[in-house]
């Protein structure tokens, strides 16, 4: 959105449904409201202190960081295909959403990002950014006018030019983002037409969404307490699953069969619909997140507001294969399946904790405790994801404004600290956001590089922050390797200072 459009839209308003939608609550007494306000102001002061301290440490902690101010919050962020590799930086697609207050349409945004390569950026440069400015490393490439706010974005692993989105409806929308026309998001503009519409839910499906690593399958969960599976194999061109197809973005030709991507102005506004391959019953409340087994399109898992973790096997029916009745002590918001070890499943919850389950320890009668519990957040965990670069590492983001990086192999191996203790397994904390971190995504093309987004409506009154960052390799590399490098550096410094 340009400056003139921003002025016409007026100030960004806080929208109560932004971020993870709160459940309706009974009205409290006035004194309870005052206590809540006081508690919130104290939390904000703590966040600001943490942020000030974090910014002073940026040159030490990070190899590279880009800060990008968002006029509208984004509830989801995902990496798309890599476009170009150059000497000092790579260029890559990034998928975002713009969740507006209704003065302009909600949009799915395709951006081009320049990602600086390791050990290229100067330390003093990465710490000198303006929180209110846009980053020169992030440029909007295309806008799709979305029918409703974009709650979740997921890319098809076989071809990341195809993405699925969730909004406040029962349907899953499939988009060929390269073939979709670029639209100007102004009030009154008609919505873009999705290339496919996946039907099967009986109530809104807002967050739980996954795409299969091995087959062009889509998985969703919703308020109807079901998990729904689709195959889009018959609706996409054979070239879609060819890795070479990912290397030619921007061709303009749709890779979805019979697709008529358009601006929605003609009579056939809706794209072709796809019926489900299977519907799975077992949850007793809203399904919040779903994930495929990395090695099988027939096995998947789900979590929900019933505190359950359920494992499914499509080959044996529509009932749970394994149901862990009390995976957490509150709603379970997120789940991820380890791409390196398909026995390990990661969950995050409103009880502020992150847990790792080994499916070999779980039984069909709901018995099975997590093999690890990680407690380093002070508010509900909203997103978890395993790191593609090391099998024991994962990230978790939460409403406390923090994105924690954990390594379960470090549990029990920490040295006795002299100062304040960190939670077991926690080895890095990204504190660059000042409000709830609603989503993040590891970059599979650029090792140890992360994109994260926060909804800043509580801290700054509106908008959001996008950050692309990579911690210093001295933090995650093997200790012996790091010490050897530092020893060489020490010898170099000593030799330089000893010269006349």
Rosetta blueprint (number, residue, H / E / L):
1 X L
2 X L
3 X H
4 X H
5 X H
6 X H
7 X H
8 X H
9 X H
10 X L
11 X L
12 X L
13 X L
14 X L
15 X L
16 X L
17 X L
18 X L
19 X L
20 X L
21 X L
22 X L
23 X L
24 X L
25 X L
26 X L
27 X L
28 X L
29 X L
30 X H
31 X H
32 X H
33 X H
34 X H
35 X H
36 X H
37 X H
38 X H
39 X H
40 X H
41 X H
42 X H
43 X H
44 X H
45 X H
46 X H
47 X H
48 X H
49 X H
50 X H
51 X H
52 X H
53 X H
54 X H
55 X H
56 X H
57 X H
58 X H
59 X H
60 X H
61 X H
62 X E
63 X E
64 X E
65 X E
66 X E
67 X E
68 X E
69 X E
70 X E
71 X L
72 X L
73 X E
74 X L
75 X L
76 X L
77 X E
78 X E
79 X E
80 X E
81 X E
82 X E
83 X E
84 X E
85 X E
86 X L
87 X L
88 X L
89 X E
90 X E
91 X E
92 X E
93 X E
94 X E
95 X E
96 X E
97 X E
98 X E
99 X E
100 X L
101 X L
102 X L
103 X L
104 X L
105 X L
106 X L
107 X E
108 X E
109 X E
110 X E
111 X E
112 X E
113 X E
114 X E
115 X E
116 X E
117 X L
118 X L
119 X L
120 X L
121 X L
122 X L
123 X H
124 X H
125 X H
126 X H
127 X L
128 X L
129 X L
130 X L
131 X L
132 X L
133 X L
134 X L
135 X L
136 X L
137 X L
138 X E
139 X E
140 X E
141 X E
142 X E
143 X E
144 X E
145 X E
146 X L
147 X L
148 X L
149 X L
150 X L
151 X L
152 X E
153 X E
154 X E
155 X E
156 X E
157 X L
158 X L
159 X E
160 X E
161 X E
162 X E
163 X E
164 X E
165 X E
166 X E
167 X L
168 X L
169 X L
170 X L
171 X L
172 X E
173 X E
174 X E
175 X E
176 X E
177 X L
178 X L
179 X L
180 X L
181 X L
182 X L
183 X L
184 X L
185 X L
186 X L
187 X L
188 X L
189 X L
190 X L
191 X L
192 X L
193 X L
194 X L
195 X L
196 X E
197 X E
198 X E
199 X L
200 X L
201 X L
202 X L
203 X L
204 X L
205 X L
206 X L
207 X L
208 X L
209 X E
210 X E
211 X E
212 X L
213 X L
214 X L
215 X L
216 X L
217 X E
218 X E
219 X E
220 X E
221 X E
222 X L
223 X L
224 X L
225 X L
226 X E
227 X E
228 X E
229 X E
230 X E
231 X E
232 X L
233 X H
234 X H
235 X H
236 X E
237 X L
238 X H
239 X H
240 X H
241 X H
242 X L
243 X H
244 X H
245 X H
246 X H
247 X H
248 X L
249 X L
250 X L
251 X L
252 X L
253 X L
254 X L
255 X L
256 X E
257 X L
258 X L
259 X L
260 X L
261 X L
262 X L
263 X L
264 X L
265 X L
266 X L
267 X L
268 X L
269 X L
270 X L
271 X L
272 X E
273 X E
274 X E
275 X L
276 X L
277 X L
278 X E
279 X E
280 X E
281 X E
282 X L
283 X L
284 X L
285 X L
286 X L
287 X E
288 X E
289 X E
290 X E
291 X E
292 X E
293 X E
294 X L
295 X L
296 X E
297 X E
298 X E
299 X E
300 X E
301 X E
302 X E
303 X E
304 X E
305 X L
306 X L
307 X L
308 X L
309 X E
310 X E
311 X E
312 X E
313 X E
314 X H
315 X H
316 X H
317 X L
318 X L
319 X L
320 X L
321 X L
322 X E
323 X E
324 X E
325 X L
326 X L
327 X L
328 X L
329 X L
330 X L
331 X L
332 X E
333 X E
334 X E
335 X E
336 X E
337 X E
338 X L
339 X L
340 X L
341 X L
342 X L
343 X L
344 X E
345 X E
346 X E
347 X E
348 X E
349 X E
350 X L
351 X L
352 X L
353 X L
354 X E
355 X E
356 X E
357 X E
358 X E
359 X H
360 X H
361 X H
362 X L
363 X L
364 X L
365 X L
366 X L
367 X L
368 X L
369 X L
370 X L
371 X L
372 X E
373 X E
374 X E
375 X L
376 X L
377 X L
378 X L
379 X L
380 X L
381 X E
382 X E
383 X E
384 X E
385 X E
386 X E
387 X L
388 X L
389 X L
390 X L
391 X L
392 X L
393 X E
394 X E
395 X E
396 X E
397 X E
398 X E
399 X L
400 X L
401 X L
402 X L
403 X E
404 X E
405 X E
406 X E
407 X E
408 X H
409 X H
410 X H
411 X L
412 X L
413 X L
414 X L
415 X L
416 X L
417 X L
418 X L
419 X L
420 X L
421 X L
422 X L
423 X L
424 X L
425 X L
426 X E
427 X E
428 X E
429 X E
430 X E
431 X L
432 X L
433 X L
434 X L
435 X L
436 X L
437 X E
438 X E
439 X E
440 X E
441 X E
442 X E
443 X L
444 X L
445 X L
446 X L
447 X L
448 X L
449 X E
450 X E
451 X E
452 X E
453 X E
454 X E
455 X E
456 X L
457 X H
458 X H
459 X H
460 X H
461 X L
462 X L
463 X L
464 X E
465 X E
466 X E
467 X E
468 X E
469 X E
470 X E
471 X E
472 X L
473 X H
474 X H
475 X H
476 X H
477 X L
478 X L
479 X H
480 X H
481 X H
482 X H
483 X H
484 X H
485 X H
486 X H
487 X H
488 X H
489 X H
490 X H
491 X H
492 X H
493 X H
494 X H
495 X H
496 X H
497 X H
498 X H
499 X L
500 X L
